[in-house]
Amino acid sequence: MNTIEEFSSVTTALEQFIARENETIALYERSLHALGDTIVTPVLHQLIDEKRQQRRTLEAALEEVNEQFVLDEAII
């Protein structure tokens, strides 16, 4: 896993974090499909929901950063 110092920008870091959330969601969804209806199904659904919320939070942060860049460029 990269440390924050290894990212070239905040945007790059957020994009990478979003990609990781997407990978994790896909893994959990594949696990759900592979396992079928078992005792861990509710847990996997909960984890997927949490990861989707984290992804939405990261996407909102990325949008906010991008909007700030646009404003900064307009000022300059």
C-alpha positions in Angstrom: 0.0 0.0 0.0 1.3 3.4 -0.9 1.8 6.0 1.8 0.4 9.5 1.2 3.8 10.8 0.4 4.0 8.5 -2.6 1.0 10.1 -4.3 1.7 13.0 -6.7 -1.4 14.9 -5.7 -4.5 14.9 -3.5 -6.5 14.1 -6.6 -4.4 11.1 -7.4 -4.6 9.8 -3.8 -8.4 10.1 -3.7 -8.7 8.4 -7.1 -6.5 5.6 -5.9 -8.5 5.2 -2.7 -11.8 5.1 -4.7 -10.3 2.4 -6.9 -9.3 0.4 -3.9 -12.9 0.7 -2.5 -14.2 -0.5 -5.9 -11.9 -3.5 -5.8 -12.9 -4.4 -2.2 -16.6 -4.1 -3.1 -16.1 -6.4 -6.1 -14.3 -8.9 -3.9 -17.1 -9.0 -1.4 -19.7 -9.3 -4.2 -17.8 -12.2 -5.7 -17.7 -13.8 -2.3 -21.4 -13.4 -1.9 -22.0 -15.0 -5.2 -19.6 -17.9 -4.5 -20.8 -18.6 -1.0 -24.5 -18.3 -1.6 -26.9 -17.9 1.3 -24.8 -18.7 4.4 -24.3 -17.4 7.9 -21.8 -14.8 6.6 -24.2 -13.4 4.0 -25.6 -10.6 6.2 -22.0 -9.7 7.2 -20.9 -9.4 3.6 -24.0 -7.3 2.8 -23.1 -5.0 5.7 -19.5 -4.7 4.6 -20.5 -4.0 1.0 -22.8 -1.2 2.2 -20.1 0.3 4.4 -17.6 0.2 1.5 -20.1 1.9 -0.8 -20.6 4.6 1.8 -16.9 5.1 2.1 -16.6 5.3 -1.7 -19.4 7.9 -1.8 -17.5 9.9 0.8 -14.3 9.7 -1.1 -16.1 10.6 -4.4 -17.6 13.7 -2.7 -14.2 14.7 -1.4 -12.7 14.3 -4.9 -15.5 16.4 -6.3 -14.9 19.1 -3.7 -11.2 19.1 -4.4 -11.8 19.4 -8.1 -14.3 22.2 -7.6 -11.7 24.1 -5.5 -9.1 23.6 -8.2 -11.5 25.1 -10.8 -12.2 28.1 -8.5 -8.5 28.6 -7.8 -7.8 28.5 -11.6 -10.5 31.1 -12.2 -9.0 33.4 -9.6 -5.6 33.1 -11.1 
